[in-house]
């Protein structure tokens, strides 16, 4: 990462291996959230001991299939959500504080993961004390997720972004759907993390501030 000037490693993948036919199981650790969380935390601590670089744990959350993952809706109880699908992420955050979390394409009980306030803000930030940034998966807002709902949910960064996103966000600001303070909070979190990356001289280990 340092050799190529890459600050955020888009890994580790923590999707639960629910189906042997899922084409990306080789990227993910386990069918057990405890194993996944512990391994992701260990990898994150190792990466973030190096100055200026960090991990991006993904895909947050309930993303356990490849077919139609931009249109699938994961319908589940809060107990299943917390004990299976969020548990690994919770462990990784509490034990290692990754620089970033990447949201998934799918819906969770009818709400796009990138627009989900309950997972991005209530769970990750308020309950687990996540200190990094949350970004979308690529082209999420071109496939059903609304751009303005990302900062409203606490999802700080839309990747890779396109002109329709800025227009959507500006329109939501103008008519009051998007609170300006929510957008400012996203900007503050982005700057806080960016200034700790290898894009800046004299950067130090991101993980040192937590351990």
C-alpha positions as CSV (number, residue, x, y, z in Angstrom):
1,X,0.0,0.0,0.0
2,X,2.8,2.4,0.8
3,X,4.7,1.5,-2.4
4,X,1.6,2.3,-4.6
5,X,0.4,5.2,-2.5
6,X,-2.8,3.5,-1.5
7,X,-4.3,4.7,1.8
8,X,-7.4,2.5,2.1
9,X,-7.3,-1.2,1.5
10,X,-10.8,-2.3,0.4
11,X,-10.7,-5.3,2.6
12,X,-11.1,-7.5,4.6
13,X,-14.3,-8.9,3.3
14,X,-16.5,-10.1,6.2
15,X,-19.6,-11.5,4.5
16,X,-21.0,-14.6,6.2
17,X,-20.5,-17.7,4.0
18,X,-24.1,-18.7,3.8
19,X,-24.1,-20.4,0.4
20,X,-21.3,-22.5,-1.1
21,X,-22.2,-21.1,-4.6
22,X,-21.4,-17.5,-3.7
23,X,-18.7,-16.6,-6.1
24,X,-16.7,-14.5,-3.6
25,X,-16.5,-16.9,-0.7
26,X,-12.7,-17.0,-1.2
27,X,-12.6,-13.3,0.0
28,X,-14.5,-13.9,3.2
29,X,-13.4,-15.6,6.4
30,X,-16.1,-17.8,7.7
31,X,-19.7,-18.8,8.3
32,X,-19.0,-17.9,11.9
33,X,-19.2,-14.1,12.9
34,X,-16.9,-14.6,15.8
35,X,-14.2,-16.0,13.6
36,X,-14.7,-13.3,11.0
37,X,-14.6,-10.6,13.5
38,X,-11.5,-11.8,15.3
39,X,-9.6,-12.3,12.0
40,X,-10.7,-8.9,10.6
41,X,-9.6,-7.2,13.8
42,X,-6.2,-8.9,13.7
43,X,-5.6,-8.0,10.0
44,X,-6.7,-4.4,10.7
45,X,-4.4,-4.1,13.7
46,X,-1.5,-5.3,11.6
47,X,-2.2,-3.0,8.6
48,X,-2.9,0.0,10.8
49,X,0.4,-0.4,12.7
50,X,2.0,1.0,9.5
51,X,1.9,4.8,9.1
52,X,-0.8,6.3,6.9
53,X,-2.8,3.2,5.8
54,X,-5.9,1.4,6.9
55,X,-8.5,-1.2,6.2
56,X,-12.1,-1.0,4.9
57,X,-14.2,-3.7,6.4
58,X,-17.0,-4.8,4.1
59,X,-19.8,-5.3,2.9
60,X,-21.9,-3.8,5.6
61,X,-24.3,-5.6,6.0
62,X,-26.2,-8.8,5.2
63,X,-24.6,-9.2,1.8
64,X,-24.3,-12.9,1.3
65,X,-25.0,-13.6,-2.3
66,X,-23.7,-12.5,-5.7
67,X,-26.8,-12.9,-7.8
68,X,-28.9,-9.7,-8.0
69,X,-27.0,-8.2,-5.0
70,X,-28.0,-4.7,-6.1
71,X,-31.7,-5.6,-5.9
72,X,-31.9,-8.2,-3.2
73,X,-33.6,-7.4,0.1
74,X,-32.3,-9.2,3.3
75,X,-35.4,-9.7,5.5
76,X,-34.4,-10.7,9.0
77,X,-35.2,-10.2,12.7
78,X,-33.1,-7.8,14.8
79,X,-31.8,-10.8,16.7
80,X,-30.5,-12.5,13.5
81,X,-29.1,-9.1,12.4
82,X,-27.2,-8.5,15.6
83,X,-26.1,-12.0,16.4
84,X,-25.0,-13.1,12.9
85,X,-24.6,-10.3,10.4
86,X,-23.5,-7.4,12.5
87,X,-21.5,-9.3,15.1
88,X,-18.3,-9.7,13.1
89,X,-18.3,-6.0,12.2
90,X,-18.9,-5.1,15.8
91,X,-15.9,-7.1,17.0
92,X,-13.7,-5.7,14.3
93,X,-14.7,-2.1,15.2
94,X,-14.4,-2.5,18.9
95,X,-11.1,-4.4,18.8
96,X,-9.3,-2.6,16.0
97,X,-11.1,0.6,14.8
98,X,-10.6,0.2,11.0
99,X,-10.2,3.4,9.1
100,X,-13.3,2.7,7.0
101,X,-16.5,0.6,6.6
102,X,-18.0,-0.1,3.1
103,X,-21.8,-0.5,2.9
104,X,-23.3,-3.1,0.7
105,X,-25.6,-3.0,-2.4
106,X,-28.5,-4.9,-0.9
107,X,-31.5,-3.6,1.1
108,X,-31.9,-4.5,4.8
109,X,-35.5,-5.0,5.7
110,X,-36.5,-2.7,2.8
111,X,-33.8,0.0,3.3
112,X,-30.7,0.3,1.1
113,X,-27.6,-0.4,3.3
114,X,-26.0,2.8,2.1
115,X,-29.1,4.7,3.3
116,X,-29.6,2.8,6.5
117,X,-29.4,5.1,9.6
118,X,-29.9,2.3,12.0
119,X,-26.7,0.4,10.9
120,X,-24.5,3.3,9.9
121,X,-25.2,5.6,12.7
122,X,-27.1,3.9,15.6
123,X,-25.1,0.6,15.5
124,X,-21.7,1.6,14.2
125,X,-21.2,5.0,15.6
126,X,-23.4,5.3,18.6
127,X,-23.2,1.7,20.0
128,X,-19.8,0.6,18.8
129,X,-18.1,4.0,18.9
130,X,-16.8,3.7,15.3
131,X,-14.4,6.6,14.6
132,X,-13.6,6.2,10.9
133,X,-15.5,6.9,7.7
134,X,-18.3,4.9,6.0
135,X,-18.3,4.7,2.2
136,X,-20.6,3.2,-0.3
137,X,-19.8,0.3,-2.7
138,X,-19.1,1.4,-6.2
139,X,-22.1,2.9,-8.2
140,X,-24.6,2.2,-5.4
141,X,-26.4,5.4,-6.2
142,X,-26.8,4.5,-9.8
143,X,-28.6,1.3,-8.8
144,X,-31.5,2.4,-6.5
145,X,-29.9,4.0,-3.5
146,X,-30.5,7.7,-3.2
147,X,-27.5,10.0,-2.9
148,X,-28.9,12.4,-0.3
149,X,-29.9,9.6,1.9
150,X,-26.3,8.5,2.3
151,X,-25.1,11.5,4.3
152,X,-28.5,11.5,6.1
153,X,-27.8,8.0,7.3
154,X,-24.2,8.7,8.3
155,X,-22.6,7.2,5.1
156,X,-19.8,9.8,4.5
157,X,-18.5,9.0,1.0
158,X,-20.3,8.0,-2.2
159,X,-18.0,6.0,-4.5
160,X,-17.0,6.8,-7.2
161,X,-19.6,9.5,-7.4
162,X,-21.2,11.0,-10.5
163,X,-22.9,14.3,-11.4
164,X,-26.3,13.1,-10.5
165,X,-25.2,12.6,-6.9
166,X,-24.3,16.2,-6.3
167,X,-27.5,17.4,-8.0
168,X,-29.6,15.0,-5.8
169,X,-27.8,16.2,-2.6
170,X,-28.2,19.9,-3.5
171,X,-31.9,19.5,-4.2
172,X,-32.4,17.7,-0.9
173,X,-30.5,20.5,1.0
174,X,-32.7,23.1,-0.8
175,X,-36.0,21.5,0.1
176,X,-35.1,20.5,3.6
177,X,-35.0,16.7,3.2
178,X,-31.3,16.7,4.1
179,X,-30.1,18.5,7.2
180,X,-27.0,20.6,6.6
181,X,-25.5,19.6,9.9
182,X,-25.6,15.9,8.8
183,X,-23.7,16.8,5.7
184,X,-21.2,18.8,7.7
185,X,-20.7,15.8,10.0
186,X,-19.8,13.7,7.0
187,X,-17.2,16.3,5.9
188,X,-15.7,16.5,9.3
189,X,-15.2,12.7,9.5
190,X,-13.8,12.6,6.0
191,X,-11.2,15.3,6.8
192,X,-10.3,13.8,10.1
193,X,-9.4,10.5,8.5
194,X,-7.9,11.9,5.2
195,X,-5.4,14.0,7.2
196,X,-4.1,10.8,8.8
197,X,-3.3,9.0,5.6
198,X,-0.1,8.7,3.7
199,X,-1.2,11.5,1.4
200,X,0.3,13.8,4.1
201,X,3.9,14.1,5.3
202,X,4.8,12.9,8.8
203,X,1.7,10.6,9.0
204,X,1.8,8.1,11.8
205,X,0.1,4.8,12.6
206,X,-3.7,5.3,12.6
207,X,-4.1,2.4,15.0
208,X,-1.7,4.0,17.6
209,X,-4.4,6.4,18.8
210,X,-6.7,3.5,19.8
211,X,-4.1,1.1,21.2
